[in-house]
Amino acid sequence: MKNKKEHSEHNAKHTNSVEEHNEKFVAEDHDKEIEDLRKKIEETEKEAMANFDKYLRSVAELDNYKKRAIKEKADIIKYGKEELVKDILPFMDSLDRALGHDSGDIQAFKDGIALIQDQLLCCLKKHGVERIETAGADFDPNFHEALMQVESDQHEDNKIVNEMEKGYLLNGRLVRPSRVCVCKKTKKENDDLCEINEDMEE
């Protein structure tokens, strides 16, 4: 009986020892999992903070870019004509000299003004401005504005007789139409045309 009792106690102790060992192993494993999770949380928090910092810097950079773009646009509007003005100023100097020079020779004065005008037209051409040619042209409402119609037996119907004010294009776009006088058939030409038509009908 004593041997059996001792054997039972020994088995109970062994079982308790195994259970304690298993519990200790499970506890250690559990602690390791908690530590791993804690590390992952810390890493995720660091990554989130880094991403948030990048986001804040990106927002600040975008805001600065918008401010720069607004300022640059305002400067372009304000100073965009600076190059044109610089190119025109020499002609103002030439006009000042021409007006200050009194030679009494009207023709020489006119020739000087014509020369300045040619130089100015070259300057405008450099900036994409060109005159609309009207000499011998048909009236075109896209480029011409008819101020009056005149009867003329020296021009065809709808032809431009003369130009009152020159028109200009900027890089092909109409800035100002040429203001012109346009020919319409004279009464005599209309009568002759009617007679020709009557003869053809007969």
Secondary structure, DSSP 8 states (H G I E B T S, - for coil): -HHHHHHHHHHHHHHHHHHHHHHHHHHHHHHHHHHHHHHHHHHHHHHHHHHHHHHHHHHHHHHHHHHHHHHHHHHHHHHTTHHHHHHHHHHHHHHHHHHH---S-HHHHHHHHHHHHHHHHHHHHHTTEEE---TT-B--TTTEEEEEEEE-SSS-TTBEEEEEE--EEETTEEEE-EEEEEEE--HHHHHHHHHHHHHHH-
